Amino acid sequence: METEQAKRFIVKKLFHHGYIGGRHTDSENLKKGLPGHFKGDIKKAAEELISEEILIPKRTSYGLHVSLNPRKREVIEKYLC
């Protein structure tokens, strides 16, 4: 899976489930629904989305959680098309 495809998958999944702003999910949930050989691609794409500030990381006592950054709405909409 290409990095751009993986990014699109992550953004669509989070948007569809409403993980925007204050509502967040475990980063391990991003990999669900994909075959095992794509899971490394998803992790790399998530790291890139965090560095681009499209995903907001939230450190919790039980792991890393993520949500979509509502301030990056224009960029998010490009991934949804």
N, CA and C atoms as an extended XYZ file, in Angstrom:
243
Properties=species:S:1:pos:R:3:atomname:S:1:resname:S:1:resid:I:1 pbc="F F F"
N         0.843       -1.175        0.000 N   MET     1
C         0.000        0.000        0.000 CA  MET     1
C         0.888        1.238        0.000 C   MET     1
N         0.584        2.171       -0.864 N   GLU     2
C         1.319        3.424       -0.912 CA  GLU     2
C         1.059        4.246        0.346 C   GLU     2
N         1.967        5.133        0.633 N   THR     3
C         1.804        5.995        1.811 CA  THR     3
C         0.573        6.879        1.659 C   THR     3
N         0.339        7.415        0.467 N   GLU     4
C        -0.827        8.280        0.252 CA  GLU     4
C        -2.133        7.502        0.428 C   GLU     4
N        -2.160        6.256       -0.037 N   GLN     5
C        -3.347        5.424        0.153 CA  GLN     5
C        -3.578        5.153        1.630 C   GLN     5
N        -2.509        4.885        2.352 N   ALA     6
C        -2.610        4.623        3.784 CA  ALA     6
C        -3.103        5.867        4.519 C   ALA     6
N        -2.597        7.040        4.135 N   LYS     7
C        -3.049        8.291        4.749 CA  LYS     7
C        -4.538        8.497        4.492 C   LYS     7
N        -4.957        8.253        3.252 N   ARG     8
C        -6.363        8.415        2.885 CA  ARG     8
C        -7.234        7.456        3.714 C   ARG     8
N        -6.771        6.213        3.880 N   PHE     9
C        -7.501        5.224        4.665 CA  PHE     9
C        -7.684        5.705        6.104 C   PHE     9
N        -6.610        6.214        6.709 N   ILE    10
C        -6.654        6.677        8.097 CA  ILE    10
C        -7.611        7.853        8.250 C   ILE    10
N        -7.473        8.857        7.377 N   VAL    11
C        -8.312       10.056        7.475 CA  VAL    11
C        -9.783        9.695        7.273 C   VAL    11
N       -10.087        8.862        6.283 N   LYS    12
C       -11.475        8.467        6.042 CA  LYS    12
C       -12.039        7.707        7.234 C   LYS    12
N       -11.252        6.815        7.806 N   LYS    13
C       -11.715        6.016        8.932 CA  LYS    13
C       -12.014        6.904       10.143 C   LYS    13
N       -11.101        7.795       10.477 N   LEU    14
C       -11.308        8.672       11.620 CA  LEU    14
C       -12.483        9.617       11.388 C   LEU    14
N       -12.596       10.158       10.178 N   PHE    15
C       -13.690       11.073        9.859 CA  PHE    15
C       -15.034       10.362        9.936 C   PHE    15
N       -15.097        9.163        9.366 N   HIS    16
C       -16.337        8.380        9.350 CA  HIS    16
C       -16.827        8.085       10.767 C   HIS    16
N       -15.916        7.803       11.675 N   HIS    17
C       -16.277        7.472       13.052 CA  HIS    17
C       -16.359        8.706       13.959 C   HIS    17
N       -16.071        9.882       13.425 N   GLY    18
C       -16.230       11.120       14.181 CA  GLY    18
C       -15.111       11.428       15.160 C   GLY    18
N       -13.909       10.915       14.883 N   TYR    19
C       -12.769       11.186       15.762 CA  TYR    19
C       -12.106       12.494       15.340 C   TYR    19
N       -12.753       13.601       15.688 N   ILE    20
C       -12.279       14.929       15.314 CA  ILE    20
C       -12.173       15.764       16.584 C   ILE    20
N       -11.043       16.433       16.757 N   GLY    21
C       -10.872       17.310       17.911 CA  GLY    21
C       -10.731       16.541       19.209 C   GLY    21
N       -11.678       16.739       20.133 N   GLY    22
C       -11.590       16.164       21.466 CA  GLY    22
C       -11.870       14.681       21.546 C   GLY    22
N       -12.523       14.109       20.563 N   ARG    23
C       -12.815       12.681       20.569 CA  ARG    23
C       -11.661       11.952       19.904 C   ARG    23
N       -11.071       10.987       20.592 N   HIS    24
C        -9.886       10.312       20.073 CA  HIS    24
C       -10.008        8.807       20.219 C   HIS    24
N        -9.149        8.086       19.508 N   THR    25
C        -9.132        6.628       19.545 CA  THR    25
C        -7.692        6.135       19.643 C   THR    25
N        -7.538        4.925       20.100 N   ASP    26
C        -6.225        4.305       20.218 CA  ASP    26
C        -5.590        4.184       18.825 C   ASP    26
N        -4.328        4.479       18.727 N   SER    27
C        -3.648        4.408       17.427 CA  SER    27
C        -3.621        2.981       16.882 C   SER    27
N        -3.746        1.991       17.737 N   GLU    28
C        -3.791        0.596       17.283 CA  GLU    28
C        -5.065        0.307       16.498 C   GLU    28
N        -6.120        1.070       16.739 N   ASN    29
C        -7.378        0.864       16.021 CA  ASN    29
C        -7.290        1.278       14.556 C   ASN    29
N        -6.279        2.055       14.199 N   LEU    30
C        -6.124        2.481       12.808 CA  LEU    30
C        -5.840        1.294       11.904 C   LEU    30
N        -5.232        0.265       12.446 N   LYS    31
C        -4.822       -0.901       11.659 CA  LYS    31
C        -5.944       -1.904       11.450 C   LYS    31
N        -6.988       -1.801       12.221 N   LYS    32
C        -8.077       -2.765       12.140 CA  LYS    32
C        -8.751       -2.712       10.778 C   LYS    32
N        -9.101       -3.861       10.269 N   GLY    33
C        -9.795       -3.946        8.995 CA  GLY    33
C        -8.869       -4.112        7.807 C   GLY    33
N        -7.569       -4.230        8.049 N   LEU    34
C        -6.598       -4.401        6.966 CA  LEU    34
C        -5.833       -5.706        7.147 C   LEU    34
N        -5.365       -6.291        6.064 N   PRO    35
C        -4.499       -7.465        6.184 CA  PRO    35
C        -3.205       -7.121        6.928 C   PRO    35
N        -2.606       -8.093        7.545 N   GLY    36
C        -1.421       -7.896        8.364 CA  GLY    36
C        -0.252       -7.250        7.654 C   GLY    36
N        -0.084       -7.518        6.369 N   HIS    37
C         1.078       -6.971        5.667 CA  HIS    37
C         0.959       -5.469        5.385 C   HIS    37
N        -0.178       -4.852        5.653 N   PHE    38
C        -0.330       -3.406        5.481 CA  PHE    38
C        -0.115       -2.636        6.776 C   PHE    38
N        -0.004       -3.311        7.888 N   LYS    39
C         0.018       -2.635        9.185 CA  LYS    39
C         1.242       -1.750        9.381 C   LYS    39
N         2.383       -2.113        8.826 N   GLY    40
C         3.567       -1.255        8.899 CA  GLY    40
C         3.376        0.031        8.118 C   GLY    40
N         2.687       -0.075        6.972 N   ASP    41
C         2.404        1.113        6.156 CA  ASP    41
C         1.494        2.085        6.903 C   ASP    41
N         0.533        1.547        7.634 N   ILE    42
C        -0.399        2.393        8.390 CA  ILE    42
C         0.345        3.129        9.496 C   ILE    42
N         1.247        2.433       10.175 N   LYS    43
C         2.007        3.072       11.252 CA  LYS    43
C         2.856        4.215       10.704 C   LYS    43
N         3.526        3.989        9.569 N   LYS    44
C         4.358        5.018        8.953 CA  LYS    44
C         3.509        6.210        8.499 C   LYS    44
N         2.357        5.919        7.889 N   ALA    45
C         1.475        6.989        7.420 CA  ALA    45
C         0.938        7.809        8.594 C   ALA    45
N         0.608        7.138        9.700 N   ALA    46
C         0.110        7.855       10.880 CA  ALA    46
C         1.186        8.782       11.440 C   ALA    46
N         2.425        8.315       11.454 N   GLU    47
C         3.527        9.163       11.930 CA  GLU    47
C         3.687       10.391       11.039 C   GLU    47
N         3.543       10.207        9.727 N   GLU    48
C         3.639       11.343        8.808 CA  GLU    48
C         2.476       12.315        9.001 C   GLU    48
N         1.269       11.789        9.224 N   LEU    49
C         0.112       12.658        9.447 CA  LEU    49
C         0.264       13.446       10.744 C   LEU    49
N         0.880       12.840       11.753 N   ILE    50
C         1.136       13.562       12.997 CA  ILE    50
C         2.152       14.675       12.763 C   ILE    50
N         3.205       14.372       11.997 N   SER    51
C         4.220       15.406       11.725 CA  SER    51
C         3.655       16.540       10.862 C   SER    51
N         2.671       16.242       10.019 N   GLU    52
C         2.007       17.264        9.204 CA  GLU    52
C         0.898       17.973        9.977 C   GLU    52
N         0.680       17.586       11.225 N   GLU    53
C        -0.327       18.144       12.122 CA  GLU    53
C        -1.755       17.919       11.644 C   GLU    53
N        -1.969       16.897       10.818 N   ILE    54
C        -3.319       16.522       10.417 CA  ILE    54
C        -3.939       15.659       11.516 C   ILE    54
N        -3.123       14.838       12.149 N   LEU    55
C        -3.552       14.068       13.316 CA  LEU    55
C        -3.015       14.736       14.570 C   LEU    55
N        -3.840       14.748       15.603 N   ILE    56
C        -3.431       15.271       16.896 CA  ILE    56
C        -3.100       14.077       17.791 C   ILE    56
N        -1.859       13.957       18.257 N   PRO    57
C        -1.532       12.861       19.177 CA  PRO    57
C        -1.937       13.220       20.605 C   PRO    57
N        -2.396       12.232       21.331 N   LYS    58
C        -2.740       12.428       22.744 CA  LYS    58
C        -2.122       11.275       23.517 C   LYS    58
N        -1.159       11.584       24.342 N   ARG    59
C        -0.512       10.570       25.172 CA  ARG    59
C        -1.413       10.272       26.364 C   ARG    59
N        -1.713        9.000       26.559 N   THR    60
C        -2.491        8.580       27.717 CA  THR    60
C        -1.662        7.594       28.516 C   THR    60
N        -2.139        7.245       29.693 N   SER    61
C        -1.405        6.291       30.526 CA  SER    61
C        -1.418        4.898       29.908 C   SER    61
N        -2.323        4.650       28.982 N   TYR    62
C        -2.442        3.331       28.361 CA  TYR    62
C        -2.106        3.343       26.873 C   TYR    62
N        -1.371        4.363       26.397 N   GLY    63
C        -0.902        4.363       25.022 CA  GLY    63
C        -1.205        5.655       24.283 C   GLY    63
N        -0.852        5.656       23.007 N   LEU    64
C        -1.045        6.823       22.148 CA  LEU    64
C        -2.431        6.786       21.522 C   LEU    64
N        -3.144        7.899       21.630 N   HIS    65
C        -4.427        8.056       20.969 CA  HIS    65
C        -4.300        9.172       19.948 C   HIS    65
N        -5.147        9.145       18.924 N   VAL    66
C        -5.108       10.162       17.875 CA  VAL    66
C        -6.515       10.623       17.518 C   VAL    66
N        -6.582       11.834       16.957 N   SER    67
C        -7.820       12.364       16.402 CA  SER    67
C        -7.448       13.307       15.268 C   SER    67
N        -8.426       13.640       14.443 N   LEU    68
C        -8.195       14.578       13.353 CA  LEU    68
C        -8.154       15.997       13.903 C   LEU    68
N        -7.288       16.808       13.312 N   ASN    69
C        -7.146       18.201       13.710 CA  ASN    69
C        -8.217       19.028       13.000 C   ASN    69
N        -9.184       19.599       13.744 N   PRO    70
C       -10.245       20.370       13.085 CA  PRO    70
C        -9.735       21.629       12.393 C   PRO    70
N        -8.556       22.104       12.743 N   ARG    71
C        -7.995       23.296       12.097 CA  ARG    71
C        -7.425       22.988       10.715 C   ARG    71
N        -7.297       21.713       10.364 N   LYS    72
C        -6.766       21.313        9.056 CA  LYS    72
C        -7.888       20.792        8.159 C   LYS    72
N        -9.046       21.406        8.271 N   ARG    73
C       -10.230       20.921        7.559 CA  ARG    73
C       -10.026       20.860        6.035 C   ARG    73
N        -9.359       21.866        5.456 N   GLU    74
C        -9.166       21.877        3.995 CA  GLU    74
C        -8.337       20.685        3.543 C   GLU    74
N        -7.284       20.381        4.285 N   VAL    75
C        -6.410       19.254        3.935 CA  VAL    75
C        -7.159       17.945        4.112 C   VAL    75
N        -7.944       17.847        5.170 N   ILE    76
C        -8.723       16.631        5.428 CA  ILE    76
C        -9.713       16.391        4.303 C   ILE    76
N       -10.355       17.452        3.822 N   GLU    77
C       -11.327       17.314        2.740 CA  GLU    77
C       -10.677       16.801        1.455 C   GLU    77
N        -9.418       17.141        1.222 N   LYS    78
C        -8.701       16.633        0.035 CA  LYS    78
C        -8.525       15.126        0.132 C   LYS    78
N        -8.262       14.627        1.338 N   TYR    79
C        -8.118       13.176        1.515 CA  TYR    79
C        -9.452       12.443        1.381 C   TYR    79
N       -10.542       13.118        1.656 N   LEU    80
C       -11.868       12.481        1.593 CA  LEU    80
C       -12.403       12.351        0.184 C   LEU    80
N       -11.899       13.124       -0.751 N   CYS    81
C       -12.373       13.079       -2.141 CA  CYS    81
C       -11.865       11.875       -2.881 C   CYS    81
